[in-house]
């Protein structure tokens, strides 16, 4: 098999490859796993975590 045939083969099946990659990543993220449960729970709470470094001082005004 030479490079021209290989590149033609890859061009023909790039959509299939991307769909497999997408479904594999989705299955990995959504598949229940006891190992990843704690990690995923911590990641899910990140938006609700308070960050002391960005807290405004009492009485401070926004934008000025």
CHARMM-style PDB file with segment names, atoms N, HN, CA, C and O in Angstrom:
ATOM      1  N   UNK     1       0.847  -1.171   0.000  1.00  0.00      PROA
ATOM      2  CA  UNK     1       0.000   0.000   0.000  1.00  0.00      PROA
ATOM      3  C   UNK     1       0.901   1.244   0.000  1.00  0.00      PROA
ATOM      4  O   UNK     1       1.766   1.390   0.863  1.00  0.00      PROA
ATOM      5  N   UNK     2       0.694   2.114  -0.948  1.00  0.00      PROA
ATOM      6  HN  UNK     2      -0.009   1.996  -1.649  1.00  0.00      PROA
ATOM      7  CA  UNK     2       1.497   3.327  -1.017  1.00  0.00      PROA
ATOM      8  C   UNK     2       0.733   4.497  -0.373  1.00  0.00      PROA
ATOM      9  O   UNK     2      -0.408   4.345   0.062  1.00  0.00      PROA
ATOM     10  N   UNK     3       1.379   5.645  -0.326  1.00  0.00      PROA
ATOM     11  HN  UNK     3       2.306   5.768  -0.679  1.00  0.00      PROA
ATOM     12  CA  UNK     3       0.819   6.810   0.369  1.00  0.00      PROA
ATOM     13  C   UNK     3      -0.440   7.347  -0.296  1.00  0.00      PROA
ATOM     14  O   UNK     3      -1.324   7.857   0.392  1.00  0.00      PROA
ATOM     15  N   UNK     4      -0.541   7.245  -1.601  1.00  0.00      PROA
ATOM     16  HN  UNK     4       0.177   6.830  -2.159  1.00  0.00      PROA
ATOM     17  CA  UNK     4      -1.722   7.745  -2.310  1.00  0.00      PROA
ATOM     18  C   UNK     4      -2.951   6.904  -1.956  1.00  0.00      PROA
ATOM     19  O   UNK     4      -4.021   7.445  -1.678  1.00  0.00      PROA
ATOM     20  N   UNK     5      -2.794   5.608  -1.968  1.00  0.00      PROA
ATOM     21  HN  UNK     5      -1.925   5.168  -2.194  1.00  0.00      PROA
ATOM     22  CA  UNK     5      -3.903   4.738  -1.593  1.00  0.00      PROA
ATOM     23  C   UNK     5      -4.284   4.922  -0.135  1.00  0.00      PROA
ATOM     24  O   UNK     5      -5.467   4.918   0.206  1.00  0.00      PROA
ATOM     25  N   UNK     6      -3.290   5.084   0.726  1.00  0.00      PROA
ATOM     26  HN  UNK     6      -2.329   5.087   0.449  1.00  0.00      PROA
ATOM     27  CA  UNK     6      -3.562   5.291   2.144  1.00  0.00      PROA
ATOM     28  C   UNK     6      -4.316   6.600   2.372  1.00  0.00      PROA
ATOM     29  O   UNK     6      -5.270   6.637   3.149  1.00  0.00      PROA
ATOM     30  N   UNK     7      -3.895   7.669   1.702  1.00  0.00      PROA
ATOM     31  HN  UNK     7      -3.120   7.638   1.071  1.00  0.00      PROA
ATOM     32  CA  UNK     7      -4.580   8.948   1.872  1.00  0.00      PROA
ATOM     33  C   UNK     7      -6.000   8.890   1.327  1.00  0.00      PROA
ATOM     34  O   UNK     7      -6.897   9.508   1.901  1.00  0.00      PROA
ATOM     35  N   UNK     8      -6.227   8.175   0.252  1.00  0.00      PROA
ATOM     36  HN  UNK     8      -5.499   7.673  -0.214  1.00  0.00      PROA
ATOM     37  CA  UNK     8      -7.578   8.006  -0.295  1.00  0.00      PROA
ATOM     38  C   UNK     8      -8.454   7.235   0.688  1.00  0.00      PROA
ATOM     39  O   UNK     8      -9.614   7.588   0.898  1.00  0.00      PROA
ATOM     40  N   UNK     9      -7.904   6.195   1.283  1.00  0.00      PROA
ATOM     41  HN  UNK     9      -6.961   5.909   1.112  1.00  0.00      PROA
ATOM     42  CA  UNK     9      -8.639   5.405   2.275  1.00  0.00      PROA
ATOM     43  C   UNK     9      -9.019   6.259   3.475  1.00  0.00      PROA
ATOM     44  O   UNK     9     -10.154   6.195   3.946  1.00  0.00      PROA
ATOM     45  N   UNK    10      -8.085   7.056   3.973  1.00  0.00      PROA
ATOM     46  HN  UNK    10      -7.163   7.109   3.590  1.00  0.00      PROA
ATOM     47  CA  UNK    10      -8.337   7.900   5.135  1.00  0.00      PROA
ATOM     48  C   UNK    10      -9.378   8.969   4.813  1.00  0.00      PROA
ATOM     49  O   UNK    10     -10.247   9.254   5.637  1.00  0.00      PROA
ATOM     50  N   UNK    11      -9.298   9.564   3.621  1.00  0.00      PROA
ATOM     51  HN  UNK    11      -8.592   9.333   2.952  1.00  0.00      PROA
ATOM     52  CA  UNK    11     -10.275  10.588   3.219  1.00  0.00      PROA
ATOM     53  C   UNK    11     -11.681  10.005   3.121  1.00  0.00      PROA
ATOM     54  O   UNK    11     -12.657  10.688   3.432  1.00  0.00      PROA
ATOM     55  N   UNK    12     -11.792   8.766   2.696  1.00  0.00      PROA
ATOM     56  HN  UNK    12     -10.999   8.211   2.443  1.00  0.00      PROA
ATOM     57  CA  UNK    12     -13.104   8.145   2.548  1.00  0.00      PROA
ATOM     58  C   UNK    12     -13.771   7.866   3.891  1.00  0.00      PROA
ATOM     59  O   UNK    12     -15.000   7.876   3.971  1.00  0.00      PROA
ATOM     60  N   UNK    13     -13.006   7.621   4.933  1.00  0.00      PROA
ATOM     61  HN  UNK    13     -12.009   7.613   4.867  1.00  0.00      PROA
ATOM     62  CA  UNK    13     -13.578   7.190   6.206  1.00  0.00      PROA
ATOM     63  C   UNK    13     -13.354   8.175   7.352  1.00  0.00      PROA
ATOM     64  O   UNK    13     -13.437   7.775   8.514  1.00  0.00      PROA
ATOM     65  N   UNK    14     -13.074   9.438   7.067  1.00  0.00      PROA
ATOM     66  HN  UNK    14     -13.006   9.762   6.124  1.00  0.00      PROA
ATOM     67  CA  UNK    14     -12.833  10.389   8.148  1.00  0.00      PROA
ATOM     68  C   UNK    14     -14.103  10.655   8.943  1.00  0.00      PROA
ATOM     69  O   UNK    14     -14.028  10.864  10.154  1.00  0.00      PROA
ATOM     70  N   UNK    15     -15.261  10.654   8.302  1.00  0.00      PROA
ATOM     71  HN  UNK    15     -15.322  10.484   7.319  1.00  0.00      PROA
ATOM     72  CA  UNK    15     -16.527  10.874   9.007  1.00  0.00      PROA
ATOM     73  C   UNK    15     -16.831   9.755   9.985  1.00  0.00      PROA
ATOM     74  O   UNK    15     -17.278   9.998  11.106  1.00  0.00      PROA
ATOM     75  N   UNK    16     -16.586   8.526   9.551  1.00  0.00      PROA
ATOM     76  HN  UNK    16     -16.223   8.329   8.640  1.00  0.00      PROA
ATOM     77  CA  UNK    16     -16.796   7.368  10.424  1.00  0.00      PROA
ATOM     78  C   UNK    16     -15.856   7.453  11.618  1.00  0.00      PROA
ATOM     79  O   UNK    16     -16.262   7.182  12.749  1.00  0.00      PROA
ATOM     80  N   UNK    17     -14.614   7.824  11.377  1.00  0.00      PROA
ATOM     81  HN  UNK    17     -14.285   8.044  10.458  1.00  0.00      PROA
ATOM     82  CA  UNK    17     -13.624   7.936  12.447  1.00  0.00      PROA
ATOM     83  C   UNK    17     -14.055   8.996  13.461  1.00  0.00      PROA
ATOM     84  O   UNK    17     -13.963   8.766  14.667  1.00  0.00      PROA
ATOM     85  N   UNK    18     -14.521  10.145  12.992  1.00  0.00      PROA
ATOM     86  HN  UNK    18     -14.596  10.332  12.013  1.00  0.00      PROA
ATOM     87  CA  UNK    18     -14.941  11.206  13.908  1.00  0.00      PROA
ATOM     88  C   UNK    18     -16.184  10.812  14.698  1.00  0.00      PROA
ATOM     89  O   UNK    18     -16.300  11.152  15.875  1.00  0.00      PROA
ATOM     90  N   UNK    19     -17.110  10.104  14.068  1.00  0.00      PROA
ATOM     91  HN  UNK    19     -17.016   9.828  13.112  1.00  0.00      PROA
ATOM     92  CA  UNK    19     -18.294   9.638  14.805  1.00  0.00      PROA
ATOM     93  C   UNK    19     -17.897   8.639  15.892  1.00  0.00      PROA
ATOM     94  O   UNK    19     -18.409   8.709  17.009  1.00  0.00      PROA
ATOM     95  N   UNK    20     -16.996   7.716  15.578  1.00  0.00      PROA
ATOM     96  HN  UNK    20     -16.580   7.660  14.671  1.00  0.00      PROA
ATOM     97  CA  UNK    20     -16.532   6.765  16.587  1.00  0.00      PROA
ATOM     98  C   UNK    20     -15.827   7.481  17.735  1.00  0.00      PROA
ATOM     99  O   UNK    20     -16.012   7.135  18.901  1.00  0.00      PROA
ATOM    100  N   UNK    21     -15.028   8.471  17.398  1.00  0.00      PROA
ATOM    101  HN  UNK    21     -14.877   8.753  16.450  1.00  0.00      PROA
ATOM    102  CA  UNK    21     -14.342   9.241  18.428  1.00  0.00      PROA
ATOM    103  C   UNK    21     -15.335   9.984  19.309  1.00  0.00      PROA
ATOM    104  O   UNK    21     -15.182  10.002  20.531  1.00  0.00      PROA
ATOM    105  N   UNK    22     -16.352  10.600  18.708  1.00  0.00      PROA
ATOM    106  HN  UNK    22     -16.476  10.586  17.716  1.00  0.00      PROA
ATOM    107  CA  UNK    22     -17.371  11.325  19.459  1.00  0.00      PROA
ATOM    108  C   UNK    22     -18.142  10.393  20.384  1.00  0.00      PROA
ATOM    109  O   UNK    22     -18.301  10.686  21.569  1.00  0.00      PROA
ATOM    110  N   UNK    23     -18.621   9.272  19.852  1.00  0.00      PROA
ATOM    111  HN  UNK    23     -18.491   9.034  18.889  1.00  0.00      PROA
ATOM    112  CA  UNK    23     -19.390   8.346  20.672  1.00  0.00      PROA
ATOM    113  C   UNK    23     -18.531   7.709  21.763  1.00  0.00      PROA
ATOM    114  O   UNK    23     -19.024   7.442  22.859  1.00  0.00      PROA
ATOM    115  N   UNK    24     -17.272   7.467  21.479  1.00  0.00      PROA
ATOM    116  HN  UNK    24     -16.871   7.684  20.588  1.00  0.00      PROA
ATOM    117  CA  UNK    24     -16.379   6.927  22.500  1.00  0.00      PROA
ATOM    118  C   UNK    24     -16.164   7.911  23.635  1.00  0.00      PROA
ATOM    119  O   UNK    24     -16.196   7.527  24.804  1.00  0.00      PROA
ATOM    120  N   UNK    25     -15.943   9.181  23.301  1.00  0.00      PROA
ATOM    121  HN  UNK    25     -15.917   9.493  22.351  1.00  0.00      PROA
ATOM    122  CA  UNK    25     -15.749  10.198  24.347  1.00  0.00      PROA
ATOM    123  C   UNK    25     -17.030  10.408  25.142  1.00  0.00      PROA
ATOM    124  O   UNK    25     -16.981  10.592  26.358  1.00  0.00      PROA
ATOM    125  N   UNK    26     -18.171  10.384  24.469  1.00  0.00      PROA
ATOM    126  HN  UNK    26     -18.211  10.235  23.481  1.00  0.00      PROA
ATOM    127  CA  UNK    26     -19.450  10.542  25.163  1.00  0.00      PROA
ATOM    128  C   UNK    26     -19.711   9.359  26.086  1.00  0.00      PROA
ATOM    129  O   UNK    26     -20.144   9.550  27.222  1.00  0.00      PROA
ATOM    130  N   UNK    27     -19.459   8.156  25.624  1.00  0.00      PROA
ATOM    131  HN  UNK    27     -19.107   8.001  24.700  1.00  0.00      PROA
ATOM    132  CA  UNK    27     -19.655   6.970  26.463  1.00  0.00      PROA
ATOM    133  C   UNK    27     -18.722   7.004  27.667  1.00  0.00      PROA
ATOM    134  O   UNK    27     -19.125   6.627  28.768  1.00  0.00      PROA
ATOM    135  N   UNK    28     -17.489   7.445  27.478  1.00  0.00      PROA
ATOM    136  HN  UNK    28     -17.161   7.750  26.584  1.00  0.00      PROA
ATOM    137  CA  UNK    28     -16.546   7.520  28.596  1.00  0.00      PROA
ATOM    138  C   UNK    28     -17.027   8.524  29.634  1.00  0.00      PROA
ATOM    139  O   UNK    28     -16.927   8.274  30.836  1.00  0.00      PROA
ATOM    140  N   UNK    29     -17.547   9.654  29.178  1.00  0.00      PROA
ATOM    141  HN  UNK    29     -17.628   9.857  28.202  1.00  0.00      PROA
ATOM    142  CA  UNK    29     -17.979  10.694  30.106  1.00  0.00      PROA
ATOM    143  C   UNK    29     -19.258  10.306  30.843  1.00  0.00      PROA
ATOM    144  O   UNK    29     -19.415  10.646  32.016  1.00  0.00      PROA
ATOM    145  N   UNK    30     -20.167   9.608  30.185  1.00  0.00      PROA
ATOM    146  HN  UNK    30     -20.039   9.332  29.232  1.00  0.00      PROA
ATOM    147  CA  UNK    30     -21.453   9.306  30.785  1.00  0.00      PROA
ATOM    148  C   UNK    30     -21.539   7.925  31.421  1.00  0.00      PROA
ATOM    149  O   UNK    30     -22.464   7.652  32.186  1.00  0.00      PROA
ATOM    150  N   UNK    31     -20.594   7.060  31.117  1.00  0.00      PROA
ATOM    151  HN  UNK    31     -19.843   7.281  30.495  1.00  0.00      PROA
ATOM    152  CA  UNK    31     -20.624   5.705  31.659  1.00  0.00      PROA
ATOM    153  C   UNK    31     -20.386   5.757  33.158  1.00  0.00      PROA
ATOM    154  O   UNK    31     -19.420   6.377  33.604  1.00  0.00      PROA
ATOM    155  N   UNK    32     -21.244   5.120  33.947  1.00  0.00      PROA
ATOM    156  HN  UNK    32     -22.028   4.617  33.585  1.00  0.00      PROA
ATOM    157  CA  UNK    32     -21.049   5.159  35.401  1.00  0.00      PROA
ATOM    158  C   UNK    32     -19.796   4.395  35.810  1.00  0.00      PROA
ATOM    159  O   UNK    32     -19.599   3.239  35.432  1.00  0.00      PROA
ATOM    160  N   UNK    33     -18.971   5.053  36.574  1.00  0.00      PROA
ATOM    161  HN  UNK    33     -19.130   5.992  36.881  1.00  0.00      PROA
ATOM    162  CA  UNK    33     -17.736   4.435  37.034  1.00  0.00      PROA
ATOM    163  C   UNK    33     -17.479   4.859  38.470  1.00  0.00      PROA
ATOM    164  O   UNK    33     -17.532   6.046  38.792  1.00  0.00      PROA
ATOM    165  N   UNK    34     -17.206   3.908  39.318  1.00  0.00      PROA
ATOM    166  HN  UNK    34     -17.162   2.943  39.056  1.00  0.00      PROA
ATOM    167  CA  UNK    34     -16.944   4.233  40.719  1.00  0.00      PROA
ATOM    168  C   UNK    34     -15.632   4.988  40.872  1.00  0.00      PROA
ATOM    169  O   UNK    34     -15.479   5.789  41.793  1.00  0.00      PROA
ATOM    170  N   UNK    35     -14.686   4.737  39.977  1.00  0.00      PROA
ATOM    171  HN  UNK    35     -14.809   4.085  39.228  1.00  0.00      PROA
ATOM    172  CA  UNK    35     -13.394   5.417  40.053  1.00  0.00      PROA
ATOM    173  C   UNK    35     -13.535   6.902  39.754  1.00  0.00      PROA
ATOM    174  O   UNK    35     -12.916   7.733  40.418  1.00  0.00      PROA
ATOM    175  N   UNK    36     -14.350   7.239  38.752  1.00  0.00      PROA
ATOM    176  HN  UNK    36     -14.854   6.564  38.213  1.00  0.00      PROA
ATOM    177  CA  UNK    36     -14.469   8.629  38.319  1.00  0.00      PROA
ATOM    178  C   UNK    36     -15.584   9.388  39.016  1.00  0.00      PROA
ATOM    179  O   UNK    36     -15.692  10.601  38.836  1.00  0.00      PROA
ATOM    180  N   UNK    37     -16.422   8.718  39.808  1.00  0.00      PROA
ATOM    181  HN  UNK    37     -16.335   7.732  39.954  1.00  0.00      PROA
ATOM    182  CA  UNK    37     -17.574   9.372  40.417  1.00  0.00      PROA
ATOM    183  C   UNK    37     -17.151  10.536  41.299  1.00  0.00      PROA
ATOM    184  O   UNK    37     -17.719  11.622  41.187  1.00  0.00      PROA
ATOM    185  N   UNK    38     -16.181  10.341  42.164  1.00  0.00      PROA
ATOM    186  HN  UNK    38     -15.719   9.459  42.255  1.00  0.00      PROA
ATOM    187  CA  UNK    38     -15.740  11.423  43.050  1.00  0.00      PROA
ATOM    188  C   UNK    38     -15.154  12.586  42.244  1.00  0.00      PROA
ATOM    189  O   UNK    38     -15.416  13.749  42.552  1.00  0.00      PROA
ATOM    190  N   UNK    39     -14.371  12.277  41.227  1.00  0.00      PROA
ATOM    191  HN  UNK    39     -14.159  11.333  40.978  1.00  0.00      PROA
ATOM    192  CA  UNK    39     -13.796  13.319  40.388  1.00  0.00      PROA
ATOM    193  C   UNK    39     -14.883  14.109  39.661  1.00  0.00      PROA
ATOM    194  O   UNK    39     -14.837  15.338  39.615  1.00  0.00      PROA
ATOM    195  N   UNK    40     -15.855  13.404  39.096  1.00  0.00      PROA
ATOM    196  HN  UNK    40     -15.893  12.405  39.133  1.00  0.00      PROA
ATOM    197  CA  UNK    40     -16.933  14.076  38.378  1.00  0.00      PROA
ATOM    198  C   UNK    40     -17.803  14.904  39.329  1.00  0.00      PROA
ATOM    199  O   UNK    40     -18.261  15.984  38.957  1.00  0.00      PROA
ATOM    200  N   UNK    41     -18.035  14.417  40.542  1.00  0.00      PROA
ATOM    201  HN  UNK    41     -17.662  13.539  40.844  1.00  0.00      PROA
ATOM    202  CA  UNK    41     -18.808  15.191  41.520  1.00  0.00      PROA
ATOM    203  C   UNK    41     -18.085  16.477  41.904  1.00  0.00      PROA
ATOM    204  O   UNK    41     -18.715  17.527  42.029  1.00  0.00      PROA
ATOM    205  N   UNK    42     -16.774  16.405  42.092  1.00  0.00      PROA
ATOM    206  HN  UNK    42     -16.262  15.552  41.991  1.00  0.00      PROA
ATOM    207  CA  UNK    42     -16.004  17.611  42.399  1.00  0.00      PROA
ATOM    208  C   UNK    42     -16.023  18.578  41.228  1.00  0.00      PROA
ATOM    209  O   UNK    42     -16.155  19.785  41.432  1.00  0.00      PROA
ATOM    210  N   UNK    43     -15.897  18.081  40.021  1.00  0.00      PROA
ATOM    211  HN  UNK    43     -15.791  17.101  39.855  1.00  0.00      PROA
ATOM    212  CA  UNK    43     -15.924  18.940  38.843  1.00  0.00      PROA
ATOM    213  C   UNK    43     -17.297  19.593  38.675  1.00  0.00      PROA
ATOM    214  O   UNK    43     -17.383  20.735  38.223  1.00  0.00      PROA
ATOM    215  N   UNK    44     -18.360  18.893  39.031  1.00  0.00      PROA
ATOM    216  HN  UNK    44     -18.290  17.966  39.399  1.00  0.00      PROA
ATOM    217  CA  UNK    44     -19.708  19.442  38.903  1.00  0.00      PROA
ATOM    218  C   UNK    44     -19.952  20.573  39.904  1.00  0.00      PROA
ATOM    219  O   UNK    44     -20.790  21.441  39.659  1.00  0.00      PROA
ATOM    220  N   UNK    45     -19.229  20.572  41.028  1.00  0.00      PROA
ATOM    221  HN  UNK    45     -18.548  19.867  41.227  1.00  0.00      PROA
ATOM    222  CA  UNK    45     -19.415  21.613  42.041  1.00  0.00      PROA
ATOM    223  C   UNK    45     -18.540  22.842  41.826  1.00  0.00      PROA
ATOM    224  O   UNK    45     -18.666  23.808  42.578  1.00  0.00      PROA
ATOM    225  N   UNK    46     -17.666  22.843  40.835  1.00  0.00      PROA
ATOM    226  HN  UNK    46     -17.564  22.058  40.224  1.00  0.00      PROA
ATOM    227  CA  UNK    46     -16.752  23.966  40.606  1.00  0.00      PROA
ATOM    228  C   UNK    46     -17.488  25.288  40.405  1.00  0.00      PROA
ATOM    229  O   UNK    46     -17.069  26.286  40.992  1.00  0.00      PROA
ATOM    230  N   UNK    47     -18.556  25.358  39.615  1.00  0.00      PROA
ATOM    231  HN  UNK    47     -18.897  24.547  39.138  1.00  0.00      PROA
ATOM    232  CA  UNK    47     -19.216  26.655  39.422  1.00  0.00      PROA
ATOM    233  C   UNK    47     -19.809  27.245  40.707  1.00  0.00      PROA
ATOM    234  O   UNK    47     -19.991  28.459  40.800  1.00  0.00      PROA
ATOM    235  N   UNK    48     -20.107  26.407  41.684  1.00  0.00      PROA
ATOM    236  HN  UNK    48     -19.959  25.421  41.607  1.00  0.00      PROA
ATOM    237  CA  UNK    48     -20.730  26.874  42.913  1.00  0.00      PROA
ATOM    238  C   UNK    48     -19.724  27.151  44.023  1.00  0.00      PROA
ATOM    239  O   UNK    48     -20.096  27.617  45.100  1.00  0.00      PROA
ATOM    240  N   UNK    49     -18.467  26.870  43.767  1.00  0.00      PROA
ATOM    241  HN  UNK    49     -18.164  26.492  42.892  1.00  0.00      PROA
ATOM    242  CA  UNK    49     -17.424  27.065  44.769  1.00  0.00      PROA
ATOM    243  C   UNK    49     -17.094  28.548  44.877  1.00  0.00      PROA
ATOM    244  O   UNK    49     -16.908  29.229  43.869  1.00  0.00      PROA
ATOM    245  N   UNK    50     -17.022  29.039  46.114  1.00  0.00      PROA
ATOM    246  HN  UNK    50     -17.173  28.486  46.933  1.00  0.00      PROA
ATOM    247  CA  UNK    50     -16.671  30.447  46.317  1.00  0.00      PROA
ATOM    248  C   UNK    50     -15.160  30.597  46.287  1.00  0.00      PROA
ATOM    249  O   UNK    50     -14.426  29.776  46.837  1.00  0.00      PROA
ATOM    250  N   UNK    51     -14.715  31.654  45.638  1.00  0.00      PROA
ATOM    251  HN  UNK    51     -15.311  32.321  45.191  1.00  0.00      PROA
ATOM    252  CA  UNK    51     -13.299  31.929  45.515  1.00  0.00      PROA
ATOM    253  C   UNK    51     -12.986  33.202  46.285  1.00  0.00      PROA
ATOM    254  O   UNK    51     -13.485  34.271  45.933  1.00  0.00      PROA
ATOM    255  N   UNK    52     -12.176  33.111  47.320  1.00  0.00      PROA
ATOM    256  HN  UNK    52     -11.770  32.243  47.607  1.00  0.00      PROA
ATOM    257  CA  UNK    52     -11.878  34.265  48.175  1.00  0.00      PROA
ATOM    258  C   UNK    52     -11.058  35.329  47.464  1.00  0.00      PROA
ATOM    259  O   UNK    52     -11.108  36.494  47.861  1.00  0.00      PROA
ATOM    260  N   UNK    53     -10.310  34.977  46.434  1.00  0.00      PROA
ATOM    261  HN  UNK    53     -10.269  34.031  46.112  1.00  0.00      PROA
ATOM    262  CA  UNK    53      -9.445  35.953  45.785  1.00  0.00      PROA
ATOM    263  C   UNK    53     -10.221  36.953  44.949  1.00  0.00      PROA
ATOM    264  O   UNK    53      -9.710  38.039  44.675  1.00  0.00      PROA
ATOM    265  N   UNK    54     -11.443  36.625  44.532  1.00  0.00      PROA
ATOM    266  HN  UNK    54     -11.859  35.743  44.755  1.00  0.00      PROA
ATOM    267  CA  UNK    54     -12.224  37.521  43.697  1.00  0.00      PROA
ATOM    268  C   UNK    54     -13.378  38.182  44.455  1.00  0.00      PROA
ATOM    269  O   UNK    54     -14.237  38.808  43.835  1.00  0.00      PROA
ATOM    270  N   UNK    55     -13.411  38.058  45.742  1.00  0.00      PROA
ATOM    271  HN  UNK    55     -12.713  37.550  46.246  1.00  0.00      PROA
ATOM    272  CA  UNK    55     -14.488  38.619  46.536  1.00  0.00      PROA
ATOM    273  C   UNK    55     -14.246  40.116  46.719  1.00  0.00      PROA
ATOM    274  O   UNK    55     -13.130  40.541  47.017  1.00  0.00      PROA
ATOM    275  N   UNK    56     -15.298  40.905  46.540  1.00  0.00      PROA
ATOM    276  HN  UNK    56     -16.205  40.560  46.298  1.00  0.00      PROA
ATOM    277  CA  UNK    56     -15.189  42.351  46.720  1.00  0.00      PROA
ATOM    278  C   UNK    56     -15.223  42.699  48.199  1.00  0.00      PROA
ATOM    279  O   UNK    56     -15.797  41.979  49.016  1.00  0.00      PROA
ATOM    280  N   UNK    57     -14.608  43.795  48.512  1.00  0.00      PROA
ATOM    281  HN  UNK    57     -14.142  44.380  47.848  1.00  0.00      PROA
ATOM    282  CA  UNK    57     -14.626  44.287  49.883  1.00  0.00      PROA
ATOM    283  C   UNK    57     -16.020  44.815  50.195  1.00  0.00      PROA
ATOM    284  O   UNK    57     -16.715  45.277  49.291  1.00  0.00      PROA
ATOM    285  N   UNK    58     -16.442  44.757  51.455  1.00  0.00      PROA
ATOM    286  HN  UNK    58     -15.877  44.382  52.189  1.00  0.00      PROA
ATOM    287  CA  UNK    58     -17.764  45.285  51.817  1.00  0.00      PROA
ATOM    288  C   UNK    58     -17.841  46.782  51.480  1.00  0.00      PROA
ATOM    289  O   UNK    58     -16.930  47.542  51.808  1.00  0.00      PROA
ATOM    290  N   UNK    59     -18.911  47.190  50.836  1.00  0.00      PROA
ATOM    291  HN  UNK    59     -19.651  46.572  50.570  1.00  0.00      PROA
ATOM    292  CA  UNK    59     -19.115  48.574  50.472  1.00  0.00      PROA
ATOM    293  C   UNK    59     -18.464  48.978  49.167  1.00  0.00      PROA
ATOM    294  O   UNK    59     -18.626  50.118  48.733  1.00  0.00      PROA
ATOM    295  N   UNK    60     -17.725  48.072  48.520  1.00  0.00      PROA
ATOM    296  HN  UNK    60     -17.593  47.146  48.872  1.00  0.00      PROA
ATOM    297  CA  UNK    60     -17.065  48.415  47.254  1.00  0.00      PROA
ATOM    298  C   UNK    60     -18.098  48.435  46.144  1.00  0.00      PROA
ATOM    299  O   UNK    60     -19.037  47.639  46.138  1.00  0.00      PROA
ATOM    300  N   UNK    61     -17.918  49.345  45.214  1.00  0.00      PROA
ATOM    301  HN  UNK    61     -17.155  49.992  45.219  1.00  0.00      PROA
ATOM    302  CA  UNK    61     -18.835  49.467  44.096  1.00  0.00      PROA
ATOM    303  C   UNK    61     -18.267  48.741  42.870  1.00  0.00      PROA
ATOM    304  O   UNK    61     -17.054  48.666  42.679  1.00  0.00      PROA
ATOM    305  N   UNK    62     -19.166  48.217  42.056  1.00  0.00      PROA
ATOM    306  HN  UNK    62     -20.152  48.278  42.211  1.00  0.00      PROA
ATOM    307  CA  UNK    62     -18.742  47.574  40.811  1.00  0.00      PROA
ATOM    308  C   UNK    62     -18.436  48.632  39.768  1.00  0.00      PROA
ATOM    309  O   UNK    62     -19.114  49.658  39.694  1.00  0.00      PROA
ATOM    310  N   UNK    63     -17.417  48.382  38.963  1.00  0.00      PROA
ATOM    311  HN  UNK    63     -16.867  47.550  39.023  1.00  0.00      PROA
ATOM    312  CA  UNK    63     -17.121  49.243  37.836  1.00  0.00      PROA
ATOM    313  C   UNK    63     -16.416  50.534  38.180  1.00  0.00      PROA
ATOM    314  O   UNK    63     -16.415  51.460  37.369  1.00  0.00      PROA
ATOM    315  N   UNK    64     -15.837  50.628  39.313  1.00  0.00      PROA
ATOM    316  HN  UNK    64     -15.837  49.876  39.972  1.00  0.00      PROA
ATOM    317  CA  UNK    64     -15.165  51.884  39.566  1.00  0.00      PROA
ATOM    318  C   UNK    64     -14.512  51.925  40.833  1.00  0.00      PROA
ATOM    319  OT1 UNK    64     -13.899  52.936  41.180  1.00  0.00      PROA
TER     320      UNK     64
END
